[in-house]
Each structure stands twice: as structure tokens, then as C-alpha cells.
Amino acid sequence: MLAVALVASIVVGAVQWRRADRLATTESIRTGAAATADAFGIALFTYDYTDVGGAAAAVLKLATPHFALDYRASLANGLAASITRLHATSSATVRDSYVANVAGDRAGAFVIVDTRLVDPTGTREASDYLELTLLRQAGQWRVDAVMDVGSSSPSP
């Protein structure tokens, strides 16, 4: 009887250890994806008209080659020129983020970014809501697609 109890305890312990290891791995994957999503949200909305290239580099560091092409095209098609012409600076903080749909090397994330834009016409604060698609490439999470799902300004 004692031998049966010992074997049962060992089996239960092994099953629980594997389950805990699997949960720790899943949490580590989600944490990595969330860190990239948060850093990307900040980088996307943080810029200074005196160094648009530096701000772009921060975004591109977190992007897949696919998203980098789209982002570079946006910069070339007027985004960089508008920031410079308007003498705009912006800072951002992540209010909240959620990682969902992790499947292998692909994940989805939802990020709420609070922004503060300053230009010669004044200061505006808003919250932007982003849906991100992330891919894990060479062990690092990168943003592959971004959808702006809305923004809001604080009530006056």
C-alpha cells in the first residue's frame, strides 16, 4: 500500500511539475510579446520634430521587415515632413495592454496609449487604441501590422 501511494505521489508530482513548466513558458511568451507591444506603442507616438529620424529608428527597431516597408512609406509620403513643418513633439505612455491569441510565433495585442502632442498651436492630449499583430522572429517579438481602432480626447 505504501509503495502504491509513493508511486501515485511521484506521478502526481511529475504531472504538476510539467503543468507548472508549461504555464511558466506560456507566461514568459506573453510577457515578451507584451513588452514589445508596449515599447512599440510608446515609440510610435513619441517624436520630436528636431529628430524625426531618431523617432523612426525606435519604431523600426520593433518592426518586422513587412511593417518597416509600410512605415518608411508613410514617412516618405508626408508624415516626417508634417512633423517637421508643424514643429510637433509628442510623448506617450501605455495605459494598458493585453496580449491575446498567442499561437506559436504569432500573437495579437491591444494597447491603449496616452499621448501628449505639443506644437505652436497648443497642447493636446488623447488616448489611442491600437490592435497589433506580432511575430516572433529570431527569438524576438516584432510588430508586423498595426490597426488604429480609435482615439479619444479627454472631456473639457
DACOR-V123696 format. One record per residue. N is the residue number from 1. SS is DSSP state (H for helix, E for strand, C for the rest). D_LAST is the distance of its C-alpha to the last C-alpha in Angstrom with 2 decimals. Layout:
BEGIN
n=[N/N]
ss=[SS/SS]
d_last=[D_LAST/D_LAST]
END
This chain:
BEGIN
n=[1/2/3/4/5/6/7/8/9/10/11/12/13/14/15/16/17/18/19/20/21/22/23/24/25/26/27/28/29/30/31/32/33/34/35/36/37/38/39/40/41/42/43/44/45/46/47/48/49/50/51/52/53/54/55/56/57/58/59/60/61/62/63/64/65/66/67/68/69/70/71/72/73/74/75/76/77/78/79/80/81/82/83/84/85/86/87/88/89/90/91/92/93/94/95/96/97/98/99/100/101/102/103/104/105/106/107/108/109/110/111/112/113/114/115/116/117/118/119/120/121/122/123/124/125/126/127/128/129/130/131/132/133/134/135/136/137/138/139/140/141/142/143/144/145/146/147/148/149/150/151/152/153/154/155/156]
ss=[C/H/H/H/H/H/H/H/H/H/H/H/H/H/H/H/H/H/H/H/H/H/H/H/H/H/H/H/H/H/H/H/H/H/H/H/H/H/H/H/H/H/H/H/C/C/E/E/H/H/H/H/H/H/H/H/H/H/H/H/C/C/E/C/H/H/H/H/H/H/H/H/H/H/H/H/H/H/H/H/H/H/H/H/H/C/C/C/E/E/E/E/E/E/E/E/E/E/E/E/E/E/E/C/C/E/E/E/E/E/E/E/E/E/E/E/E/E/E/C/C/E/E/E/E/E/E/E/E/E/E/E/E/E/E/E/E/C/C/E/E/E/E/E/E/E/E/E/E/E/E/E/E/C/C/C]
d_last=[74.01/72.60/72.73/70.76/68.07/67.94/67.62/64.91/62.96/63.28/62.14/59.12/58.25/58.54/56.36/53.66/53.87/53.44/50.48/48.79/49.54/48.09/44.87/44.61/45.11/42.46/39.96/40.88/40.31/36.87/35.93/37.08/35.16/31.95/32.43/32.82/29.81/27.59/29.16/28.78/25.06/24.64/27.17/25.73/22.33/23.75/25.30/26.07/27.30/30.33/31.51/30.54/33.94/33.27/30.04/31.98/34.78/32.55/31.51/35.11/36.48/34.82/35.69/38.75/40.79/39.51/35.81/36.77/38.28/35.15/32.95/35.45/35.54/31.76/32.08/35.06/33.53/30.78/28.29/29.92/30.37/26.74/25.57/28.23/27.74/24.00/24.69/22.11/21.90/20.16/20.41/20.12/20.74/21.85/20.02/22.74/25.71/28.45/31.86/33.72/36.82/38.85/42.19/44.51/43.01/39.98/36.68/33.30/30.07/26.44/24.02/20.29/19.33/16.21/16.15/15.18/16.31/17.36/19.19/20.16/17.19/14.69/13.15/11.26/10.95/11.88/14.33/17.53/20.12/23.70/27.00/29.86/33.60/35.56/39.28/41.49/43.69/46.34/44.89/41.35/38.29/36.85/34.10/35.78/33.03/29.24/27.19/23.45/22.49/18.82/15.55/11.96/8.73/6.39/3.83/0.00]
END
